[in-house]
């Protein structure tokens, strides 16, 4: 394993996170329910984790603000442009695999 400084770890983790967020912004064809069913997290989870980190650092942030940071636009706008109605199969898979904290 490569020996990295704390600053390098932080910088590389931040770069990887930014790349993930940008990738998810481009892949609007991938629905949140698909992410949840396959990976156990979605864009909303990322926005919640972002908000939790901000709040833990003493920066007050609400859900809409953190979602806009992750989605790159207001959440309602993203929903109107990109969100499709989930199929019955997607909904059933979600209920079966739903994380306990959602």
C-alpha positions in Angstrom: 0.0 0.0 0.0 1.2 3.5 -0.8 2.1 5.6 2.2 0.1 8.8 1.8 0.0 11.9 4.0 -3.3 12.9 5.6 -3.5 15.8 3.2 -2.9 13.6 0.2 -5.6 11.2 1.4 -8.1 14.1 1.9 -7.2 15.6 -1.5 -7.5 12.3 -3.4 -10.8 11.4 -1.6 -12.2 14.8 -2.4 -11.2 14.4 -6.1 -12.7 11.0 -6.3 -15.9 12.3 -4.7 -16.1 15.2 -7.2 -15.6 12.8 -10.1 -18.4 10.5 -8.7 -20.8 13.5 -8.4 -20.0 14.7 -11.9 -20.5 11.2 -13.3 -23.9 10.9 -11.6 -24.9 14.3 -13.0 -24.1 13.1 -16.5 -25.8 9.8 -16.0 -29.3 11.1 -15.6 -30.5 7.9 -17.3 -29.6 6.0 -14.1 -32.4 6.5 -11.6 -31.9 6.7 -7.9 -34.0 3.6 -7.4 -31.6 1.7 -9.7 -28.6 2.9 -7.6 -30.4 1.9 -4.4 -31.3 -1.5 -5.7 -27.8 -2.2 -7.0 -25.5 -0.3 -4.6 -27.5 0.5 -1.6 -27.1 4.3 -2.0 -28.2 7.0 -4.3 -27.8 10.7 -5.0 -30.0 11.6 -2.1 -27.8 9.5 0.2 -24.7 11.4 -1.0 -26.5 14.7 -0.3 -27.4 13.5 3.2 -23.8 12.5 3.9 -22.6 15.8 2.6 -25.1 17.7 4.8 -24.2 15.6 7.8 -20.5 16.4 7.3 -21.2 20.1 7.0 -23.4 20.1 10.1 -20.8 18.2 12.0 -18.2 20.8 11.1 -20.6 23.5 12.4 -21.9 24.6 9.0 -25.7 24.7 9.0 -27.0 23.2 5.8 -30.5 22.1 4.9 -31.6 19.2 2.7 -32.5 21.3 -0.3 -29.0 23.0 -0.3 -27.1 19.7 -0.1 -29.3 18.2 -2.8 -28.6 21.1 -5.1 -24.9 20.7 -4.5 -25.0 17.0 -5.5 -27.6 17.3 -8.3 -26.1 20.5 -9.7 -29.6 22.0 -9.8 -32.6 22.3 -7.5 -33.9 18.8 -6.7 -37.4 19.6 -8.0 -35.9 20.7 -11.3 -33.9 17.4 -11.6 -37.0 15.4 -10.8 -39.0 17.2 -13.5 -36.3 16.7 -16.1 -35.0 13.3 -15.3 -36.9 11.2 -12.9 -39.2 8.5 -14.3 -41.9 6.5 -12.5 -40.4 3.4 -11.0 -41.6 0.1 -12.3 -43.3 -2.4 -10.1 -40.2 -4.6 -10.3 -38.0 -1.7 -9.2 -40.3 -0.9 -6.3 -40.4 -4.6 -5.2 -36.6 -4.9 -5.4 -36.3 -1.7 -3.4 -38.7 -2.9 -0.7 -36.8 -6.2 -0.5 -33.3 -4.7 -0.3 -34.2 -1.4 1.4 -31.5 -0.3 3.9 -32.8 -0.2 7.4 -31.9 3.5 7.8 -34.1 4.7 4.9 
